[in-house]
């Protein structure tokens, strides 16, 4: 039986202690990263679209680093993007309300930010449009699986 190693980066202890989930779990040479969002260490939602995307990737990076991995080790990325007109102060003003319901807003900007982190080895990627995340104001969640050497 493979051993499970819980990965809790510094600053993410509250996720395990209060909310009872692991930022990451390593089983053998596979690292499973829980969905990361654009919150700081005080669990405050980061304001600004690009800033929230960056914080989300930085949170993924924290888990990778704590496990001895990098973005080059990520083999699968699943992203969840809040869609529709319920984005509060974050509307895509270039699209009508009906168009926003069926598209992933800010996808070109998300891809630019993603490409700052995935620069060498690219993972598989599946993206979903959803109506909401766990906390109001969050616009993206990223879940990854990495294979460590």
C-alpha positions as CSV (number, residue, x, y, z in Angstrom):
1,X,0.0,0.0,0.0
2,X,1.3,3.4,-1.0
3,X,1.9,6.0,1.8
4,X,0.0,9.3,1.7
5,X,2.1,12.4,2.5
6,X,0.1,15.4,3.3
7,X,1.5,18.6,1.8
8,X,0.7,21.8,3.7
9,X,2.8,24.8,2.6
10,X,3.6,27.5,5.2
11,X,0.7,29.9,5.3
12,X,-1.9,27.3,4.3
13,X,-2.2,25.5,7.7
14,X,-5.6,27.0,8.3
15,X,-7.0,25.0,5.3
16,X,-6.1,21.8,7.0
17,X,-6.8,22.8,10.6
18,X,-10.1,24.7,10.2
19,X,-11.5,23.5,6.8
20,X,-10.2,20.0,7.0
21,X,-8.7,19.6,3.6
22,X,-5.2,19.2,2.3
23,X,-3.6,21.7,-0.1
24,X,-1.8,18.7,-1.6
25,X,-1.4,15.0,-1.1
26,X,1.6,13.0,-2.4
27,X,1.1,9.3,-3.1
28,X,4.1,7.6,-4.5
29,X,5.5,10.0,-7.1
30,X,2.1,11.6,-7.8
31,X,1.1,14.9,-6.3
32,X,-2.5,15.8,-6.2
33,X,-3.2,19.5,-5.6
34,X,-6.5,20.7,-4.3
35,X,-8.2,23.5,-6.2
36,X,-6.4,26.7,-5.5
37,X,-8.1,30.1,-5.7
38,X,-7.1,33.8,-5.6
39,X,-7.0,34.2,-1.8
40,X,-4.1,35.5,0.3
41,X,-2.8,33.8,3.4
42,X,-5.5,35.6,5.4
43,X,-8.1,34.0,3.1
44,X,-9.0,37.4,1.7
45,X,-10.1,37.4,-2.0
46,X,-7.5,39.2,-4.0
47,X,-9.0,42.2,-5.9
48,X,-8.4,42.7,-9.6
49,X,-8.7,40.1,-12.4
50,X,-5.0,39.7,-13.3
51,X,-4.0,39.9,-9.6
52,X,-6.4,37.1,-8.7
53,X,-5.1,34.9,-11.6
54,X,-1.5,35.5,-10.4
55,X,-2.4,34.7,-6.7
56,X,-4.1,31.5,-7.8
57,X,-1.0,30.4,-9.7
58,X,1.2,31.5,-6.8
59,X,-0.9,29.3,-4.5
60,X,-0.4,26.3,-6.8
61,X,3.3,27.1,-6.9
62,X,3.4,27.0,-3.0
63,X,2.1,23.5,-3.0
64,X,4.4,22.4,-5.8
65,X,7.4,23.9,-4.0
66,X,6.5,22.3,-0.7
67,X,6.4,18.9,-2.4
68,X,9.7,19.5,-4.2
69,X,8.1,20.0,-7.6
70,X,7.8,22.7,-10.2
71,X,5.3,23.6,-12.9
72,X,7.3,21.4,-15.3
73,X,6.1,18.4,-13.2
74,X,2.4,19.2,-13.7
75,X,0.8,16.7,-16.1
76,X,-2.8,17.8,-15.7
77,X,-4.5,21.1,-15.0
78,X,-8.2,21.5,-14.5
79,X,-9.6,25.1,-14.2
80,X,-13.0,26.3,-13.1
81,X,-14.0,29.8,-14.4
82,X,-17.0,31.7,-13.1
83,X,-19.1,32.7,-16.1
84,X,-22.2,34.7,-16.7
85,X,-23.3,38.1,-15.5
86,X,-22.9,37.3,-11.8
87,X,-19.3,38.6,-11.7
88,X,-20.2,41.7,-9.8
89,X,-17.7,44.4,-10.6
90,X,-15.8,42.2,-13.0
91,X,-18.0,42.2,-16.1
92,X,-16.6,41.6,-19.6
93,X,-17.9,44.8,-21.1
94,X,-17.0,43.6,-24.7
95,X,-19.8,40.9,-24.6
96,X,-23.5,41.2,-24.1
97,X,-25.1,39.7,-21.0
98,X,-26.4,36.7,-23.1
99,X,-23.0,36.1,-24.6
100,X,-21.3,36.2,-21.1
101,X,-23.5,33.4,-19.9
102,X,-22.0,31.0,-22.4
103,X,-18.3,32.1,-22.5
104,X,-15.4,32.1,-20.1
105,X,-14.7,35.7,-19.4
106,X,-11.1,36.9,-19.3
107,X,-9.8,33.7,-20.9
108,X,-7.2,35.5,-23.0
109,X,-5.8,37.2,-19.9
110,X,-5.9,33.9,-18.0
111,X,-3.9,32.2,-20.7
112,X,-1.3,35.0,-20.7
113,X,-0.9,34.6,-16.9
114,X,-0.8,30.8,-17.3
115,X,2.0,31.1,-19.8
116,X,4.2,32.9,-17.3
117,X,4.1,29.8,-15.1
118,X,4.1,27.0,-17.7
119,X,7.2,28.0,-19.8
120,X,8.8,24.6,-20.7
121,X,6.6,21.6,-20.2
122,X,2.9,22.0,-20.8
123,X,0.2,20.0,-19.0
124,X,-3.1,18.6,-20.3
125,X,-5.8,21.2,-19.6
126,X,-9.5,21.0,-19.2
127,X,-11.4,24.2,-18.4
128,X,-15.0,24.5,-17.1
129,X,-17.4,27.4,-17.0
130,X,-19.3,27.4,-13.7
131,X,-21.8,29.7,-12.0
132,X,-20.0,30.2,-8.6
133,X,-17.0,29.2,-6.4
134,X,-16.9,28.8,-2.7
135,X,-16.5,32.5,-1.8
136,X,-18.1,35.5,-3.5
137,X,-15.6,37.4,-5.6
138,X,-13.5,34.4,-6.7
139,X,-13.4,34.0,-10.4
140,X,-11.1,31.0,-11.0
141,X,-10.0,27.8,-9.3
142,X,-7.0,25.6,-10.5
143,X,-6.6,21.9,-9.6
144,X,-3.4,20.1,-10.7
145,X,-1.8,16.7,-10.7
146,X,2.0,16.4,-10.9
147,X,4.4,13.5,-11.4
148,X,7.6,13.9,-9.4
149,X,10.9,12.3,-10.5
